[in-house]
Amino acid sequence: MRSQLNVVLSIVVILVVLCPLAECWCGDYVMMRGDKINIRTGPGLDRAIVAQAAKGDMFEMVGETDDWYEIVLFTGDNRYVHKFWALEVGDPDSLPGIKMDLPESAGIRRSLFLDIYFAETRAQDQADEIIPPSADRERNRHFRRMLEDEAILAVMDIYQVQPVLYWELMEEAIARNW
């Protein structure tokens, strides 16, 4: 379990370093306009649904394709949400009624981090059971990342924390060596 945590934290460090670069070329956000908004693997209704976002959920937008916003989820994979269901916003902090802070308590933030870690572990176990890596490593990896994105979004929703704050939480987890 310790080695899995080290791998997760190593990946997070790499993504934290790359994340500011993504903000330089885009930096806009999208906010979901309804409940149970499908987040997909690609721009099209025929693409797999990764997760469902709640009304008010905020995500970093990295591009647009026709009628779709391209957003970044927790695994670093780009996902897509239909423009009809999302509102483009420049600065989420300027929106009234939208809480853009992590929980005040360090203990709650640590619990959130640990729940995300356990959700990732469950997603990996589930992916390995359904598509064994020995059968098809690439499909397993792709499926695992979909399950991780879904599971992490569910945890963020339970804690009522904006999905876009995930990277801030990961930075703190690294700094505090959780």
C-alpha positions as CSV (number, residue, x, y, z in Angstrom):
1,M,0.0,0.0,0.0
2,R,2.9,2.3,0.8
3,S,4.4,1.8,-2.7
4,Q,1.0,2.5,-4.3
5,L,0.8,5.8,-2.4
6,N,4.4,6.7,-3.5
7,V,3.4,6.0,-7.2
8,V,0.2,8.1,-6.8
9,L,2.1,11.0,-5.2
10,S,4.8,10.8,-7.9
11,I,2.2,11.1,-10.6
12,V,0.6,14.0,-8.7
13,V,3.9,15.8,-8.5
14,I,4.4,15.5,-12.3
15,L,0.8,16.7,-12.9
16,V,1.2,19.6,-10.5
17,V,4.3,20.7,-12.3
18,L,2.5,20.5,-15.7
19,C,-0.8,22.0,-14.5
20,P,0.4,25.6,-14.4
21,L,1.5,25.2,-18.0
22,A,-2.0,24.3,-19.1
23,E,-3.4,27.3,-17.3
24,C,-1.1,29.6,-19.3
25,W,-2.7,28.7,-22.6
26,C,-6.3,28.5,-21.5
27,G,-7.2,29.2,-17.9
28,D,-11.0,29.3,-18.4
29,Y,-13.5,27.2,-16.5
30,V,-16.8,25.6,-17.2
31,M,-19.6,25.3,-14.6
32,M,-22.3,22.7,-15.0
33,R,-25.8,24.1,-15.5
34,G,-27.8,21.0,-14.5
35,D,-27.6,17.8,-12.4
36,K,-26.3,14.5,-13.6
37,I,-24.4,16.1,-16.6
38,N,-22.6,13.4,-18.6
39,I,-18.9,13.7,-18.8
40,R,-17.6,11.7,-21.8
41,T,-14.4,10.3,-23.1
42,G,-14.7,12.2,-26.4
43,P,-16.8,14.8,-28.2
44,G,-19.9,12.9,-29.1
45,L,-23.0,11.2,-27.7
46,D,-21.6,7.9,-28.9
47,R,-18.6,8.3,-26.6
48,A,-18.5,6.5,-23.2
49,I,-19.8,8.3,-20.1
50,V,-17.0,8.6,-17.5
51,A,-19.0,10.3,-14.8
52,Q,-21.9,12.6,-14.1
53,A,-21.4,16.1,-12.7
54,A,-23.7,18.0,-10.4
55,K,-25.1,21.4,-10.9
56,G,-22.5,24.0,-10.1
57,D,-19.5,21.7,-10.5
58,M,-16.5,23.6,-11.9
59,F,-13.9,22.2,-14.2
60,E,-10.8,23.6,-15.9
61,M,-11.5,24.0,-19.7
62,V,-8.6,23.2,-22.0
63,G,-10.3,23.5,-25.3
64,E,-13.4,23.3,-27.4
65,T,-14.5,21.0,-30.2
66,D,-17.7,21.9,-32.1
67,D,-20.5,21.6,-29.5
68,W,-18.2,20.3,-26.7
69,Y,-16.0,21.7,-24.0
70,E,-12.8,19.8,-23.4
71,I,-12.1,19.6,-19.6
72,V,-9.4,18.1,-17.5
73,L,-10.4,15.5,-14.8
74,F,-8.4,14.1,-12.0
75,T,-6.4,11.5,-13.9
76,G,-5.1,14.3,-16.1
77,D,-7.1,12.8,-19.0
78,N,-9.1,15.2,-21.1
79,R,-12.9,14.6,-21.0
80,Y,-15.8,16.3,-22.7
81,V,-19.1,17.9,-21.7
82,H,-21.7,19.2,-24.1
83,K,-21.8,23.0,-24.3
84,F,-25.6,23.1,-23.7
85,W,-25.1,21.8,-20.2
86,A,-22.1,23.9,-19.2
87,L,-21.5,27.6,-18.8
88,E,-18.0,29.0,-19.6
89,V,-16.7,31.3,-16.9
90,G,-13.4,33.1,-16.7
91,D,-12.8,33.5,-13.0
92,P,-14.8,31.0,-10.7
93,D,-14.0,33.1,-7.6
94,S,-16.1,35.9,-9.0
95,L,-19.3,33.8,-9.1
96,P,-21.7,34.5,-6.2
97,G,-22.7,31.5,-4.2
98,I,-20.0,29.3,-5.5
99,K,-17.6,28.1,-2.8
100,M,-14.1,27.9,-4.2
101,D,-12.2,26.9,-1.1
102,L,-11.0,23.6,0.4
103,P,-12.5,22.8,3.8
104,E,-11.0,24.9,6.6
105,S,-10.0,22.0,8.7
106,A,-6.7,20.3,7.9
107,G,-8.1,17.1,9.3
108,I,-11.1,17.2,6.9
109,R,-8.7,17.9,4.0
110,R,-6.6,15.0,5.0
111,S,-9.7,12.7,5.2
112,L,-10.7,13.9,1.7
113,F,-7.3,13.0,0.4
114,L,-7.3,9.6,2.0
115,D,-10.9,8.9,0.7
116,I,-9.7,9.8,-2.8
117,Y,-6.7,7.5,-2.4
118,F,-8.9,4.6,-1.3
119,A,-11.4,5.4,-4.2
120,E,-8.5,5.2,-6.6
121,T,-7.4,1.9,-5.1
122,R,-10.9,0.5,-5.5
123,A,-11.1,1.7,-9.1
124,Q,-7.8,-0.1,-9.9
125,D,-9.0,-3.3,-8.3
126,Q,-12.3,-3.1,-10.1
127,A,-10.6,-2.5,-13.5
128,D,-8.2,-5.4,-12.9
129,E,-11.1,-7.7,-12.1
130,I,-13.1,-6.7,-15.2
131,I,-10.3,-6.3,-17.7
132,P,-7.2,-8.1,-16.3
133,P,-3.9,-6.3,-17.3
134,S,-2.6,-9.7,-18.5
135,A,-5.4,-9.8,-21.0
136,D,-5.1,-6.3,-22.4
137,R,-2.9,-3.8,-20.5
138,E,-4.0,-0.7,-22.6
139,R,-7.7,-1.4,-22.2
140,N,-7.2,-2.0,-18.5
141,R,-5.3,1.3,-18.1
142,H,-8.0,3.2,-20.1
143,F,-10.8,1.7,-18.1
144,R,-9.1,2.2,-14.7
145,R,-8.6,5.9,-15.5
146,M,-12.3,6.2,-16.3
147,L,-13.2,4.5,-13.0
148,E,-10.8,6.7,-11.1
149,D,-12.3,9.9,-12.5
150,E,-15.8,8.7,-11.7
151,A,-14.8,7.7,-8.1
152,I,-12.9,10.9,-7.4
153,L,-15.7,13.0,-8.6
154,A,-18.1,11.1,-6.3
155,V,-15.7,11.7,-3.3
156,M,-15.4,15.4,-4.1
157,D,-19.2,15.6,-4.3
158,I,-19.6,13.9,-0.9
159,Y,-17.3,16.5,0.7
160,Q,-19.0,19.3,-1.3
161,V,-15.6,20.4,-2.7
162,Q,-15.4,21.9,-6.2
163,P,-13.7,19.4,-8.6
164,V,-11.3,22.1,-9.8
165,L,-9.8,22.3,-6.3
166,Y,-8.4,18.7,-6.6
167,W,-4.9,19.9,-7.7
168,E,-4.7,22.3,-4.7
169,L,-5.5,19.4,-2.4
170,M,-2.8,17.3,-4.0
171,E,-0.3,20.0,-3.6
172,E,-1.1,20.2,0.1
173,A,-0.9,16.4,0.4
174,I,2.6,16.5,-1.0
175,A,3.7,19.4,1.2
176,R,2.3,17.7,4.3
177,N,3.5,14.2,3.3
178,W,0.1,12.6,3.7
